[in-house]
Amino acid sequence: MCGIAGSVNFPLNHQLIHQYMLHRGPDEQNGFMVHNIDLYHLRLSILDISGGKQPMHLDSRFTMIFNGEIYNHADLRKQYNLIGKTSSDTETLLLLYQKFGINFLNYLEGMFAFAIYDKDKKKLFIARDRAGKKPLYYYKDENKLVFASELNCLKGLLPLQINEDNFYHYLRLGSFYRNLTPYKNVTELASGSFLEIDCTTLSVNEKQWWSINEFYRNRNNDNFQQSKEKVNSYLNQAVKRRLESSDLEVGCFLSGGIDSGLVTAIASKYNNRLKTFTVSFDGEYDEAPLAKLVANKYQTHHTEIKISFSDLKNDLEKILCNYGEPFFDSSAIPSYYVSKEAKKYLTVILNGDGADELFGGYRRYVPFAKYDFFNSGKAIKNIAAFTKKILPHSHNKKSTLNYLYRLASFASKDSLEIYLSAGVDIFEDYENNIIIPSFDYSQPIRNDFDIIANSNIGGLKKIMNLDFNTNLFSDLLVKMDIATMANSLEGRSPFLCKELLEYAPTINDDFKIKGSTTKYLLRQLAKKYLPEELINQPKRGFEIPLKHWVDNELKEIIFDYVSAESSLCKKFIRKDFIDNLLKKAVKIPAEKRAKILWTLLSMEVWYKKVYLQ
């Protein structure tokens, strides 16, 4: 895992790159310049520590900078008889590119964002992995192109201008949709995509080389037992590969849920001195006792990180600024702390990311497994609207009442609003407080949404497909990449291996949601590995008591940022709504109020501490 930066027609300032991205590669930094190309690499040494120096060259023609890990690279060397000078996966990529061209992407199992310069053709090839685990952003105008692993690096290198049009996506989705960013002329390269850049003319051709959509349109004929056995086999292989593809010790994040529990259990088969880490704090969200059950069962070297609220107030701005953009997901806070603690012990960590999106882990999936709400009739919408009207607001997001209210809410809506209400649910039912712009800001999302919502697949596959393309890509993977890399820690996700990405979407829906049971197949698989107390627990991650924090520890800082006359949010949200929200003068569920205020706080911290600096 590393940091990369590069440019065409623009000399890079290496000192500034160090300032903004040294945490991604503290072990070694090197650059390469030829023609009008400037490439720079910051290395976090994990595999082939002595021989993996970058930028790496092949036959005086190809030069590569690479961020990520290719877990099957040794197998690919044997399969295609590739002879190299090192045991580095970077060299394997160069050899594969030389032999197969861009088609080599289909053979890779791993996480990656890389750039390859072809000196003969004067072309730059930049690609990103299937799920989008490794980040890549690029700036382009008529004279130059600059790319980097982090937005903060681009902001440091270039005088970027804010793109206010894109902030409507952030307010509704909690993230910038797919390739959108908070800056003009800056694009995030989408997951499963690549760029071909003519370095003479500066023409850019972007193509998608992989999409999960096509796999959701297929269905295999495996029965439940066969499906469970294949998932078990693929997951074991993925965990084993991620342990072996490192010259350094590998540990595990361990929450109280079954996803990280399964990864920990399997990893313990191959490492009997496994180190595990979880977050602990007082209240209903403390998962440490459940995590400890798994740690005790497998006798891991377990560390509980007790979050101090005093540390939170001191660290909040730094944690949010790390993202380089407004970031809505409040679990970034515990993710940062657990990564910081884990780095004291090791450099590589496994996690359970992707399991919920691939195997049906969210409660909102249950109704979609029974009915396709994206194609519901007028009668259903009317009944749902009436039910919503008579139900009282719930102030407990885990309650049955809250579940029923949210079900009635999204079932009463149309088109894209169904997904927004069923998903992040930030401003839903309060969207009239958003100041309407002169353009349809939802169009980029709606175009992609309509393709999936109108496709010939069931409701469960549709919402899971949408979540993979939006929630996982723009939120969850960003959260973990920044939280880990801010602490020079590499995160690896076995559930996002090539085999599961291409098999899980084809599994029978009934194996994912059974009755009201989410993630049914994984729960059944977990009986083989985990303590019984965990099997039927609801979804867990590194969550926080946001409602309590907003009303107590963070109350003052939220008020100072959000109520300021110079606040950015007042360009998008009615001032009277913001003022009443702060004063608790709006009839709104407490959890939703906390979610909106956190969303606005994150935006203001970015605006004042990143953009205006």
HELIX and SHEET records of a PDB file:
HELIX    1   1 HIS A   14  MET A   21  1                                   8    
HELIX    2   2 LEU A   22  ARG A   24  5                                   3    
HELIX    3   3 HIS A   73  GLN A   79  1                                   7    
HELIX    4   4 ASP A   89  PHE A  100  1                                  12    
HELIX    5   5 GLY A  101  TYR A  107  5                                   7    
HELIX    6   6 LEU A  151  LEU A  157  1                                   7    
HELIX    7   7 GLU A  164  ASN A  166  5                                   3    
HELIX    8   8 PHE A  167  LEU A  173  1                                   7    
HELIX    9   9 ASN A  213  TYR A  216  1                                   4    
HELIX   10  10 PHE A  224  GLU A  244  1                                  21    
HELIX   11  11 ILE A  258  TYR A  270  1                                  13    
HELIX   12  12 ALA A  288  LYS A  297  1                                  10    
HELIX   13  13 PHE A  309  CYS A  321  1                                  13    
HELIX   14  14 ALA A  332  LYS A  343  1                                  12    
HELIX   15  15 ALA A  355  PHE A  359  1                                   5    
HELIX   16  16 TYR A  365  LYS A  370  1                                   6    
HELIX   17  17 PHE A  373  ASN A  375  5                                   3    
HELIX   18  18 LYS A  378  ILE A  390  1                                  13    
HELIX   19  19 THR A  400  ALA A  411  1                                  12    
HELIX   20  20 SER A  415  ALA A  422  1                                   8    
HELIX   21  21 GLU A  431  ASN A  433  5                                   3    
HELIX   22  22 GLN A  443  ALA A  453  1                                  11    
HELIX   23  23 GLY A  459  ASP A  467  1                                   9    
HELIX   24  24 PHE A  468  LEU A  476  3                                   9    
HELIX   25  25 LEU A  477  MET A  485  1                                   9    
HELIX   26  26 PRO A  494  LEU A  496  5                                   3    
HELIX   27  27 LYS A  498  TYR A  503  1                                   6    
HELIX   28  28 ALA A  504  THR A  506  5                                   3    
HELIX   29  29 ASP A  509  PHE A  511  5                                   3    
HELIX   30  30 TYR A  520  ALA A  526  1                                   7    
HELIX   31  31 GLU A  532  ILE A  535  1                                   4    
HELIX   32  32 LEU A  546  ASP A  551  1                                   6    
HELIX   33  33 LYS A  555  VAL A  562  1                                   8    
HELIX   34  34 LEU A  568  LYS A  571  5                                   4    
HELIX   35  35 LYS A  575  LEU A  582  1                                   8    
HELIX   36  36 ALA A  590  TRP A  606  1                                  17    
HELIX   37  37 TYR A  607  TYR A  611  3                                   5    
SHEET    1   A 6 GLU A  28  VAL A  34  0                                        
SHEET    2   A 6 ILE A  37  ARG A  43 -1                                        
SHEET    3   A 6 CYS A   2  VAL A   8 -1                                        
SHEET    4   A 6 LEU A 145  ALA A 148 -1                                        
SHEET    5   A 6 TYR A 137  LYS A 140 -1                                        
SHEET    6   A 6 VAL A 186  GLU A 188 -1                                        
SHEET    1   B 6 MET A  56  LEU A  58  0                                        
SHEET    2   B 6 PHE A  62  ILE A  70 -1                                        
SHEET    3   B 6 GLY A 110  ASP A 118 -1                                        
SHEET    4   B 6 LYS A 123  ARG A 128 -1                                        
SHEET    5   B 6 SER A 193  ASP A 198 -1                                        
SHEET    6   B 6 VAL A 204  GLN A 208 -1                                        
SHEET    1   C 5 HIS A 301  LYS A 306  0                                        
SHEET    2   C 5 LYS A 275  SER A 280  1                                        
SHEET    3   C 5 VAL A 250  PHE A 253  1                                        
SHEET    4   C 5 VAL A 348  LEU A 350  1                                        
SHEET    5   C 5 GLU A 490  ARG A 492  1                                        
END                                                                             
